[in-house]
Amino acid sequence: MDFVRYANGLPLALEVLGSSLFGRKLDAWRSARDKLEAKPNRGIMEILQISLVGLEDTQRELFLDIACFFKGEHVYCIRDTLESLGHYPDYDIYVLMDKSLITIALDGTLLMHDLLQEMGQDIVCCESPKEPGRRSRLWCYKDVLHVLKNNTGTEFVEGIVLKMPMDKNERLSAEAFSKMKNLRFLKIGYVQPPTSRGPVQLPQGYNKGHVQLPQGLIYLSNELRIIDWHGYPLKSMPTSFQPIKLVELRMHYSGIKKLWKGIMILNELKLIDLSDSQKLIEIPNLSGALNLEKLILQCCTRLCKIHASVGDLKKLIQLDLNGCKNLSSLPNAICSLMSLKTLNLSNCSRLVKLPKNLGNLEGLEELDVSGTSIRELFSSSLLLKNLKKLSIGGCAILLSKPSKKLLNFPILQRSPDPMGMLTHTLSGLSSLTDLNLSYCNLQTVPDAIGSLTFLNYLNLKGNNFICLPKNIIRLSNLYTLFLSGCKDLLSLPELPLNIKYFEAEGCTSLETLPLRPEDVFNPHLYLINCVKLIDNQETCGLGYQNFIIPGSEIPKWFSHQSVRTSLNLQGPSDITGIAVCVVFVIRPHLSLHQPPSEFFEATHWVRLYYSVDGSKNLQGLSVGLSEQFGKIDSYHLWIRYFPIKSKRDQELSQINANRLSQIDVNLMISPEGPGLVVTKWGARLIYEQDVEDLKKDMPMSSSCSITPYEDNLDNSTKDTKTKQSCDDFDGDGVGPSGEGTSNCEEEKKESQ
């Protein structure tokens, strides 16, 4: 530890430290350094506390909660939690920002200078310097364990956060919380592993919880507003617990079988989240929790019944039953939930039908029934005027075929025509923006899709149609189109101009693509293993911003080519961007044994870095590969265009100001992952004339094929498939939300 790093850009801290150490010997400096590591400098803390003068009590308490519990969290994730604790986040957070006590990053992360955090924590520690059990907040691992294991908690403790190391397990007594009568916030979990651009290998048993209660638990404070206990080990809550003030109950991977018996009056309760509680058999009577807004029971695999009292929850906006594989029916009462916006029934594999009047939920915005066994959706979709997202991927509604025996007895044919039902359903969903019809055994795509004018996301993966309806051109808002795994697809009609992300991986019969001059450097195309897209028109493969296709030869158009890891490009400074072409292959290697997942996780990366005119500020972009979705049968080309002019206006203006007519660009490439090899690559500086030339050379016909490639790879190549491109500096370079997500994207979408 050094003093400059400790100050972290705060001149005041350097001034205080410098004045106290000026003229002293080196041993004194070392001793002061060691002391700072153990406890903060009192002079700095006292001066920093002046910044809290003028804050109201609620604002000061919010500052202390952030310093002790919430620094580094995302504001939108903890807003409701802060409100549940009695704070006024929508106003007071901005008061703290105005006083420079906190900042909010572009991605919404709540930030605080290290010394300000240390000052806030020091204020709490000074409440009881020697006995942590007499402090208002406990967050330090050693302090929390000291209090819980020695039962030294008192009525002063209001908040506890215990983050267990993933290799630790602790056993607590039944009376661990018995003296903490005013505890309002309790969070027990584990230390999150560091993030990375690859699958995180979590230790076995991480989800079972690291705090054990072998003698049970006799007491929890009735003052609790928030309970967030990962791996709560018991079958039920303490019998003496009366959670009348509880707002949020979150217990992932718990041992809960049933929350409570009978009816409990819980007027403050807004959230119940028991995800992955695999011993949960049924939910209790919820008629006493009329203000409940979110009921989340993901992957509660033994849950077999939803209590009819759910129909009394008139304020419920989210019901999430994803992965409840034992659930075979839903109570008709849920059809009265007029506030319900999100209903997730995906992977409820035993669910064979929906409540008859589900189509009456006028407020419903998201419905996911993918992976279920339902035979029909709803009798009428005309009332679902607000439905924006519909997913029926892999649903039995379209996979099933009528029995030959039943065909001779029409009266016994209970299932209507699947395609007719789908067409009827889609025709009434005028507000739909996201539609997932993947793996539905579609032989044809219904023309009704062309009437969904607000649609911006369409997933048709893994179906059996040979073409798309021509009226897809009407979808002027369509941004993302997925066709991967449609092995019978032969050709495509003219596509909407606004498409930015197009994926047709493994479409082995696809022979042509529709191309127009407007497409130059616009959409992102992923055409892994589309082996029939072969022709002699090289320019067809050059006009896309992000483009992957089988191939082993770099087009001559790329003026600079190399087999080394770096390239240098020079030319006039009025460039619009840079185009790069990379030949890569994944050679045989030991399997990573990546577990199945509904979300993409990259196992390999091709990373590209560049700098302009010797700048030390490296910019980067990358493409992620995964072994979990399929394999690459040959060498592939990754062609990537990234604009410079729009991103570097200030830098280029400085170049012009210095009267420099030349620009110097350094490029470096780095493959990451077992077996991944970049055999060669090329690059070219792009000028406005290049763009115009590409537009002129683009065929005016409605289709075009792609340049030839050479296949020099044997059949032993391991399973690999590209699923994502991510631009570290440009949001336009990132794939759509949820498709191929990584750390460059926070938002998740359902399985494609």
Summary of the structure (lengths in Angstrom):
residues: 752
radius of gyration: 29.9
end to end distance: 47.2
largest distance: 102.4
contacts: 2434
relative contact order: 0.06
helix: 23%
strand: 20%
